[in-house]
Amino acid sequence: MTNTAPTTNSGSPSTSSLPTSSLSTAAPKVLVASDLDRTLIYSSAALALTMPDARAPRLLSVEVHESKPLSYMTETAAGLLAELGDVADFVPTTTRTRKQYERIQLPGPAPKYAICANGGHLLVDGVTDPGWHASVTERLARECAPLDEVREYMEATSDPAWVRKHRLAEDLFVYLVVERELLPEDWVKELAVWAENRGWTVSLQGRKIYAVPKPLTKSAAMREVARRTGATLTLAAGDSLLDADLLLAADRGWRPGHGELADAGWTAPGITALPERGVAAGERILREFLREAR
């Protein structure tokens, strides 16, 4: 006679007779949203190779611009990123414009989603989602001063002696490329106060000063990707003031030992402040992502 498992009223096998392993909670679906510049990838000036030359890590170029290598990660970090793509939905999350982002060739599977222009563009298989972009621009029109007002103020008050370039990014925000050693600190502080009163945020990153509308956030775009993918665990990393909202929105976040957030001593519950600086921090962040995702 064939033995059968006891059944409930519905005719299904009784849960009391099933192996313990079949009752365990399914592993969470993980989304990793990470800033790129000075978080995962680094210019030659930002590498912070403080060790003896013979102990310096092997580097992989991941961006070429005007026939010159521009950004790097360690070869070890490249391998970790490739592994991460197999266990989580990796979403590059950057303030770069779409054109600037497209120069980057990251190792591993091509990401299904990418967040550009600080959340102003959500790329799906490399193509911007027009519905998302329209919703962002409508919100900006309602909630903060217009772009032209901010651009004109920055052009009128900055000094050609220390400004190299004025740039408009995706018709969403503006930034200056400056000679950092000549930049007056008071000017940046005054700009920040002026912008705050108009619903904008100012961020100083290396040689660039960004003015970005407050409603234009990486966190909003990350939440949208999490909704679409069904992610139940979100991880994030970033180094600048423009990454703070992203880190706070994630279940767990990491910041390197350099950058605006580190300089300000910024932290919050669920955020780990790493001691590593430069390209070594990028490697450490990827190790943390993998540990949590697995």
N, C-alpha and C positions, 0 to 999 in steps of 0.2 A: 504493500500500500504506500502511495506517495504522500509524504508529509507536506503540508502547506502552512504558511505563516498565518497566525491568528488574524482576523480582519475586524475592522470597525464596522459600524452600521453602513458606511458608504462602500464597503467592499474593498477598501485599500488595506495594505498590510499595517498592522499595529505598529506605531512608532516605538513601543517598548521592545519590539523584537528586532529592530533595525540596528546595524552596527553603529557604534558611537560616532564614527567618522562621518556617516551620512547625515548626522544631525548637527554637525558643526556649522557655525556661521560662515557664509561665503566670504572670501577675501574681498576687501573693499576695492572698488574701481578707483584708480589713482590718477589724478591730473597734476602735472608739474608745470607751473608757470614761472619762468625765470627770465629776469632781465639778462641782457647780453653783455653790453660794453662795461668793462670793469667789474663784471660779475662772473660770467663764463668765458668771455673772450677779452683779449688785452692788446692794446697797441704796444709798440716797442718801448714807448716812454712809460707805460704803466705796468710793465712786467714785474718790477721790483725783484730783480735777481740779485739778492744780497749775498748769496753763498759764493764760495770760491768757484772760479770758472769751471774747474774740472768736475764739480758736483752739480753744475747747472742742469736742469732737466732738458730733455730733447723737446723741441717745439714743433708744432704743426701749424702752418699758415692756413687760416680759414677765411681770409678775405684778401682780395687783390683789387687795387684801385689805381687807375692810370698806369697799369703795367708794373705796379710795385706792391709787395706784400704789406698789408696794413694791420691785420689783427691775427692773434695767435692764441692757441691753448697748448697745454702740454700734451705729448702723445698719450700719456696715461689718461688724462682727462678726456681725450678724444675716444679712447676705448670705453671709458665709463659712460659717456654720453650715448654711445652706440648700444651699450647694454640697457641703459635706461629706457630707450625707445621700445624695448621688448617687453617691459613690465609696467609701463605707464604711458599715458597720453602726454607727450612732451609738447609744450606750447611756448615757443620763443615769444617773449613779451618785451617790446622795446619802444623807446621814444623815437627811434629812427623812422624816417619816411619809408614808404614802400620801396622806392628806388634804392635807397641806402641799404635796406634789409636784404634786397635781392642780390647784393654783392657777396653776401656771406654764404659760404658752403660748409654747413655743419656736417660732421660725421653722423652715421646712423641713418635710420629710416627717415624719409622726408616727412616732416610734421603735417598732419591733416589740417591743423589750425595754427595760425600765427597772429599775434596782436601787434600792430604797428601804430605809429603816430600817437603813442601814449594812450591807446584805446580808441582812437578815431577811426581806425580801419581794422576790421576783423577779416583776415584772409582765410578762405576755405579752399584747400587744394591750390593755393597760390593766387586765388582770385578774390577781390574784395567783395564782401557781402553788402549789396546796395541798401538793403533794408536796415541793417545795423548802422551804416554810415548816416543814413537819413535821420534815424532816431537820435543819433549823437548831435548832429548839427542843429536839429530842432531844439534840443535841450540847451545847447550853448546860446542860441538866440534868445531864449527865455530867461536864462539865469545869470549871465555875466555881461560885462562891457564888451562892445564889439572889437574884433581883431584890429581893425584899422586904427582905433583910438590908442591901443597899446603899442602898436608898431610905430605910429607917429611920435608918441611920447618918447620911446626908446631912441629913435633916430635924433630927436631934437635935443635930448639931454646927454647923450653919449658923446665922447670926444674922439675924433679921428686919430688922435695920437695913440690911442690904445685899442681902437676897434679895427679889426682886419676885415670882417665881413658882417653884413646884415642878411639874415636869411628868414624867409617865410616858408613854413613847413606845412604842406598839404592844405593850405588855406585854413589851418586850424590853430596854429600857434607860431610864435616867433622866437628866434634865438640870435645871439651875437657870438662871433668868434673873436676873442680878444687876446691881447698880449697880457698874460696874467700878471707878470711882474710890474706892469705899469697901471694895472686896474685899481682905482681908488675903492677901498672897502666901503667907504661912506656912500658911494654911488649905488652900490649893490643894495645896501640896507635901505636907502631912500626909495629905490625902485620897488623893493619888496613891500614896503608900507603902502606906497601908491597903488601897487597892483592888488594888494589884499583888499583895499577898500572898493575895488571894482570886480571882485570875484575871480581874481587870477592869482597864481602861485609863481614864485621866482625860485629857480634852482641854479646853483653854480656848480658845474661839473667840468673839472679840468680847465680847458680854455674856452668853454662855452657857457653862456648865460642864457637860460631858458625862461621865457614867460609863457605859462600854460594856463588855460582856463581851468578853474577848480572842478567843474563837472566833467572834464575830459580826463578819465582815470583808467588805469590798467585794471583796477579791481572790478569795475563794471563789466569790462570785456571778459575777464576771467570767469566771472559768475555766469555769463552767457554761455561760454564754452562748457563749463561744468554742467549747466542745464542740458545742453545738447548731447553731451557724452554720457550723462548719467553718473558722473564722478561722485563718489561718496567721501573721498579724502583728497584735499587739495594741499599741495606743497608749493612754496614760493621762495625766491631769493632775489635780493637787489641791494644796491649800495647807495642810492641817492634819495633825496627828498621826494622825488617823483615815484619812488618805489614803496614809500611808507604805506600808502593805502593798499597796495597789493599784498604786502606782508601781513597787514592787519586783517585782511579779508580771508587769508588762507588759514587752514587748520594748523599748519606749522610753517615757520619761516626762518630764514637764515640771512644774516648780513655779514660781509667780510670785515676785516680789521682796517679797511681803508674806506674813503669816500665820505660824502656829506653826513650820512647817518652815524658812522663811526666817529667822525670829528665832533659831532654833537653829543656823543654818548647815548644815542637813542636806543631804546629797547622797549619791549612790551611783553605781556604774557604770551607764551607760545613762540616767542622770537629768540633765536640763539645768536649771540654775538660771537663770531669766530675770531680767533687771534691772528689767523693767517692773513697776509697782505699780498697783493699782486696776483700773479698767475697761479701761485700755490693755493690761494683762496678758492679759485675756480675749481681746482681739483678736489679740494676738501668739500665744497658745496655739492659736487656731483656724488661723492661718496655718501654724504648725508642723504641725498635724494634716494639713492639706491637702497640704502639701509632701511629707510622708512617705507619705500614702495614694496619691498620684499617681505 
